[in-house]
């Protein structure tokens, strides 16, 4: 399926799929969306020293990179697992401008290493951050009580409704530790109901730029 690089409203790039008219990140601002959904309403809620994060849709590596940046500021030790069935190419990677847009030139090597590291193997990026990329279909995830936080960043239900159903959210619920949190940019009623059905306590929150609402679920 054809993919192309586009620039979003905040100046940061993302990948666009013309056939679906779908982007990896919001066209209203890739970096703004990532920070609002996954950092502000996810990572910053934790006060424990070590946190295990699962990302559903590793994609461009943006969510992983900003988590790496912010974990250092928050004094968190992060063990990060990113699941992706269709990794991006080196050509696509070279067109992404996250390092410059985040003014993180000193971390350019870390961002490159996130993508060049071997799949299925843990990569140590710093004393406080490790990354394991898994080339895996979301339907095959079978982790049990392993994670404190899930970034659910799959393609939208409009183009991949099969990723936003009870069976998938049951896998997410099972993968979380007690008290764990799932955050997603989505806010559809069907998604909220699926999350509630498997046991999440769900909140509607203010969405990122261009989106009225988003969802956060807690495993209580």
Helices and strands as residue ranges (DSSP letters): E 4-7, E 13-17, E 22-23, H 30-34, I 35-40, G 43-45, E 50-56, H 62-74, E 77-83, H 90-93, H 98-101, G 105-107, H 108-116, E 122-126, E 129-134, G 138-140, E 147-152, G 161-163, H 166-175, E 176-184, H 189-198, E 200-206, E 213-219
